[in-house]
Amino acid sequence: MNHSLPMTESNPTDQRRPHALCMPAILLSASLFIFGPLSTFVVNSSELKASLPALAPYFVSAFGFLVVALFAVGYVLPARMVDPYRVALLVAGSLVWIQGSLLVWDYGLLDGQGIDWRVAPWRGWVEFSVWTITIFLSVRLFRKILPVVGFASVTLLVIQSVGTILSVTGLNQSETQQTEVAEQLPPQLSEFSTQSNVIHIVLDGFQTDVFETILNEGQRDLKNALDGFVFFRENMGAFPTTYMSIPAILSGRVYNNTMPMRRFVTEVLDGETIPSVLFNAGYRVELAVEHSMYCQGPRHLCYQIPHPYGTSNESKERFAGSVVADLTLFRIAPHWLKPFIYNDQSWLLQRLMGAQDDTRYPAIAAKAFATDLLSRSKLGSNQPVYKFIHLLTPHPPFVLDEECKSHAPIAGSRDAILRQSRCATSLVIKILNKLRSLELYDSSLIVIQADHGAGYPVNMESDLNASNILQRPESPSIVGSAVALLAIKPPDNRGPLQISHLPTMLTDVPATIADLLGLAQDLPGRSAFAEGEKPTRLRHYFNYTWRNENWQAEYLRNLDTYVVAGSVYDERAWSMQGRRFRPGLRLSTLKVDMGEENSRAFMGEGWSADEQVVIGQPTSVVWALGPTAAIFNGLPAGATEMTARFLTPKYDSPEIITILVDSKEIGSWKIAGDGAQFKSHRINLPADKDRPDTSSIEFQFSQFRKYEMGSPDLRPTAVLFDYVAFAPDTAE
């Protein structure tokens, strides 16, 4: 009697059936062209000038093509090769998922600035190990993997599908269906009032001291062009990036990390702002913005400046698709391949796909937009007009020289920002001269400002015995982001450019515009031109670390508040006031090991850069600088024992270290240091049922090192910390 064998998953005939090849082929294809691009779009949706529905056909088509191609390969392979082929598809899909979801490193903002690929070379070795071990195990365990290829593929598809659905549904409607970007400049935007014009220009990232350098170069054209202007040298921004700076510029209100960011932006822009005040006063309100999220509140026109500029919507979509493809490839490629893909913003796929119109760079698009606007500018009706124009220059990538000639992106540096800033300045001169040719310059109120500085170090006044935040390693970029350009020409104001040293803030702009126009208003801030004595003023700056993911996040991880009591250029005027974590965030660790990679997440103000000493073996340590230093940690409601290991320098009298938890004094240590040995010191932190999610632990030092002539170390060093550890208090 003949018996036929049942069909199994490893049967050569069954191997070629659609269900056998289906799942691993779909897994790899979907990982490359569905899940990867969708995740990239979610993170970068606010930067892309195309909607998700517009980009979907490109990636769905690629997905379908690859599925068919993988099926075709499976059908033409010899029967003995089909099983290894199916396992290879599963392994490839798994590695793409692992690389793009788990092995994701922080490379900073991919905005054209140089990436030092020598930093953290271990990343490449970690990835190499993962890939090598995965491939090795797939070969060794081939027979065990083969029966579960279908199940494993479905499992990974479900995992990625759930994550992608959650991230896409988390997008705002305005992000998945962006306002259609007009192919041509709206004609109304180029029309000026014959009676009254308010021209409000924001140059993204134009640092005050950079503008001062250009001004001091003796460019006669610039000084003549700025006739009637007042340059506010002491002006301070509010935030280090555009996201929260634009609402602050328009409303005078600042974000404090207590409500979702998008809700704050909507509430602010739908509330009382300078556009709404002018709208209600009968002005025609026109906005030209970089991000559609700012097209809220009363206005007659809001135009999103596209990148590339001056091309069809089809070209913009094709470019946006190539950007998503490049970013996806960058994400799923191993560390050692990323430099070839990024190539300092000359992206691989954009080059291969011919999607490299120069106006894809924001600074070049800003130049093209300004040139287009000037060529079309003309007189319109006598209705007063308010024009808010946000140009993404001199913001990186750096692709323009001082004569506004384009070149390949170059690494960020003081020279690079200076060159692109000279170009931005020349664009402003052309705008001002156009107003003159229309005989509108004298009567117009003109505001030229930045939303924030560029984050490059600033020359500071200093007191070598002072202690302040500027000793921290990240502080030069904080001050560089805070000094934001502000120059204002009141209506009918004439005379040489004046330089004001008044302590103005970006949040003063709405009140200043309303005051100069004689409009009754209740906007925050105060007019930079208000009469009367200007009292001493405490100014606040709010700092955070920016990632593109923040566009979609509800809250910032933490928002640091700095107080400036005096000149923004005076180190002694700066102090850190506090840190507000996002609601519900609980930082928690049993040990803050100073100098280790993750320790900075728990460290507040008052710490030096990492150093190496030998304590039996090389150990990373950090100096506490000046009179106070703080760490943050989630503490239990019950009593906790805190142990700090540190070295105390030898002083003439004992060092007294006072410990405060959430601003409450807990106790102190009195230490006669010898300057040679690290010692452990313990203190009990009492129970507190009202303890916040993340507590502040502050160390206050009775003395710290003063500057001595000839000393190579100018820092106000107090105590050298090795670690701070926490454990439940067993005595309670």
QUIJOQUI-V121294 format. One line per field, one symbol per residue. ss: DSSP state (H for helix, E for strand, C for the rest). phi: phi as a letter, one per 40 degrees, with the letter a starting at -180 (. if undefined). psi: psi as a letter, one per 30 degrees, with the letter a starting at -180 (. if undefined). A space follows every 10 residues. Layout:
BEGIN
ss = ???
phi = ???
psi = ???
END
This chain:
BEGIN
ss = CCCCCCCCCC CHHHHCCHHH HHHHHHHHHH HHHHHHHHHH HHHHCCCCCC CHHHHHHHHH HHHHHHHHHH HHHHHHCCHH HHHHHHHHHH HHHHHHHHHH HCCCCCCCCC CCCCCCCCCC CHHHHHHHHH HHHHHHHHHH CHHHHHCCHH HHHHHHHHHH HHHHHHHHHC CCHHHHCCCC CCCCCCHHHH EECCCCEEEE EEECCCEHHH HHHHHHCCCH HHHHHCCCEE EECCCECCCC CHHHHHHHHH HCCCCCCCCC HHHHHHHHHH CCCHHHHHHH CCCEEEEEEC CHHHCCCCCC EEEECCCCCC CCHHHHHHHH HHHHHHHHHH HHCCHHHHHH HHHHHCCHHH HHCCCCCHHH CHHHHHHHHH HHHHHHCEEC CCCCEEEEEE ECCCCCCEEE CCCCCEEEEE CCCHHHHHHH HHHHHHHHHH HHHHHHHCCC CCCCEEEEEC CCCCCCCCCC ECCCCCCCHH HCCCHHHHHH HHCECEEEEC CCCCCCCEEE CCCCEHHHHH HHHHHHCCCC CCCCCCCCCC CCCCCCCCEE EEECCCCHHH HCCCCCCEEE EEEECCCCCE HHHEEEEEEE ECCCCCCCCC EEECCCCCHH HHECCCECCC EEEECCCEEE EEEEECCEEE EEECCCCCCE EEEEEEEECC CCCCEEEEEE ECCEEEEEEE ECCCCCCEEE EEEEECCCCC CCCCEEEEEE ECCCCCCCCC CCCCCCEEEE EEEEEEEECC CC
phi = .cbccccbcc cdccdccdcc cdccccdccc ccbbcccccc cdcbdcccba ccdccddccc ccdcccdccc cccccccddc cccdcccccc cccccccccc bbcbbcbgcc bhccbccccf ccdccccdcc cccccccccc bdcccdcbdc ccccccccdc cccccccccc ccdcccbcdc cccbcdcccc bbccbabbbb bbbcgccdcc cccccccgcc dcccccdgcb cccccbcbbc bcdcccdccc bgcbcbgbbd ccccdccccc ccbcccccdc cgccbbbbbc bccccbgcac abbcccbcbg bccccccccc cccccccccc ccccdcccdc ccffgccdcc cccgbbddcc cdcccccccc cccccbcacb cccdbbbbbb bcacdcccbb cccgccacdb ccaccccccc cccdccccdc ccccccccfb dccccbbbab caccgcdbcb cabcccbacc cccccdcccc cccbdabbbc dgcbhcdbbb bcccbdcccd cccccccgcc abccgbccbc chcccdbcbb bbbaccbdcc cbccbcdabc bbbbbhcccb dcccaccibb ccdgcbcaac accdgcdccc cbbccgbccc bbbbbgadbc baccbgcaab bbacbccccb cbbbbabbcc bcbccbbcbb bfgbcbiabb bccbgbbcbc bbaccccacb ccdbcbbbbb bcaacccbdg ccbccccbbc ccabbbadcc cc
psi = kkkkklklfg keefeflefe feeeeeeeee eefdeeeeee eeegeffkhl leeefeeeee eeeeeeeeee eeeeffllef feeeeeeeee eeeeeeeeef eehjljgaki gflkkjffkh ffeeeeeeee eeeeeeeeee gefeeefgee eeeeeeeeee eeeeeeeeff klefefikkk kkflkkeffg klkfekkjjj kjjkgjkefe eeeeeffgje eeeefgkflk jjegkkaelf leefeeeeef ffkkkggflk eeeeeeeeff bjleeeeeef ggkjjkkjlf kfffillklf kjkjjljlkg lleeeeeeee eeeeeeeeee efkleffeef eehhfikeee eeghhhkfgf keeeeeeeee eeeeffklkb agkkkjjjjj kikgklljgk afggklllkl kkleeeeeef eeeeeeeeee eeeeeefghf eefkkkkjll fllfgkkkkk kljfglkaff fkefeefeef ffjkkkkkjl kgklllkkjk gkilleffee eeeeeffhkk lhklalkfgk llkjlkkkkk kjklkklfff eflelkekjk kkkjibkfgj effklkelkj lkkfkjkklf kjjkflefff ffkblgkalk lkljielkkk lkkkkafkll lkkjklflkk kkkkklkklj lflkkjjkkk jhgkkealkj kjlfgekklk klkkjlkjfg kleklkjkkk kfllklkkkf kfjfkikdkj kelklkkkjf f.
END
